[in-house]
Amino acid sequence: MRLDNFVAELIRTSRTKAIQIIEEGRVFINYEETDKASKAIKEGYILTIRGKRKVYYRKYNKNNQSRKTSNKYKKIQLE
């Protein structure tokens, strides 16, 4: 999943607004700032959006018989 899509889904906004937030330097992947909206998000990444939220990203199968995967993320308590 691309970073801009994931940010848009997390904060329930458009991809255009998500790209703007990324380019402003408000998004961190594994505590490192990123400004590349097309970056691929991988399982196990910790994504922080300054002023919004911090999440742990992982994928899982909806059921064992299906090959479909679903995106799931867990909100992390902010310090």
C-alpha positions as CSV (number, residue, x, y, z in Angstrom):
1,M,0.0,0.0,0.0
2,R,1.3,3.5,-0.9
3,L,1.9,6.0,1.9
4,D,-0.5,8.6,0.5
5,N,-3.3,6.1,0.4
6,F,-2.6,4.9,3.9
7,V,-2.4,8.4,5.3
8,A,-5.7,9.4,3.6
9,E,-7.4,6.3,5.0
10,L,-6.1,6.9,8.6
11,I,-7.2,10.5,8.8
12,R,-10.2,10.2,6.5
13,T,-9.2,12.8,4.0
14,S,-8.5,13.0,0.3
15,R,-5.2,11.7,-1.3
16,T,-4.4,15.2,-2.4
17,K,-4.6,16.5,1.2
18,A,-2.6,13.4,2.4
19,I,0.1,14.2,-0.1
20,Q,0.2,17.8,1.1
21,I,0.6,16.6,4.7
22,I,3.4,14.2,3.7
23,E,5.2,17.0,1.7
24,E,5.0,19.3,4.8
25,G,7.2,16.8,6.7
26,R,4.5,15.8,9.2
27,V,4.7,12.0,8.4
28,F,7.3,9.7,9.9
29,I,8.0,6.0,9.1
30,N,9.7,4.2,11.9
31,Y,10.5,7.6,13.5
32,E,12.2,8.9,10.3
33,E,10.8,11.8,8.4
34,T,9.7,11.0,4.9
35,D,8.4,13.3,2.1
36,K,7.9,10.6,-0.6
37,A,4.1,10.0,-1.0
38,S,4.7,7.0,-3.3
39,K,6.7,5.1,-0.7
40,A,5.4,1.6,-0.1
41,I,4.2,0.8,3.4
42,K,5.3,-2.6,4.6
43,E,4.1,-4.8,7.5
44,G,5.7,-3.9,10.8
45,Y,6.2,-0.2,10.1
46,I,5.3,2.3,12.7
47,L,3.7,5.4,11.1
48,T,3.4,8.7,12.9
49,I,1.4,11.7,11.6
50,R,2.4,14.7,13.6
51,G,-0.6,16.1,15.3
52,K,-2.9,13.2,14.4
53,R,-1.9,9.7,15.4
54,K,0.7,6.9,15.6
55,V,-0.1,3.5,14.3
56,Y,1.5,0.0,13.9
57,Y,0.7,-1.4,10.5
58,R,0.3,-5.1,9.7
59,K,-1.6,-7.2,7.2
60,Y,-3.7,-10.3,7.9
61,N,-5.8,-12.8,6.0
62,K,-9.6,-12.4,6.5
63,N,-10.0,-16.1,6.5
64,N,-7.7,-19.1,5.8
65,Q,-9.6,-20.3,2.7
66,S,-9.3,-16.9,0.9
67,R,-6.2,-15.4,-0.5
68,K,-7.6,-11.9,0.0
69,T,-5.7,-9.8,2.5
70,S,-7.0,-6.9,4.5
71,N,-5.1,-3.9,5.9
72,K,-5.2,-3.6,9.7
73,Y,-3.5,-1.1,11.9
74,K,-3.3,-0.7,15.6
75,K,-3.3,2.6,17.3
76,I,-0.4,3.1,19.7
77,Q,-0.7,5.1,22.9
78,L,1.2,8.3,22.4
79,E,3.8,9.2,25.0
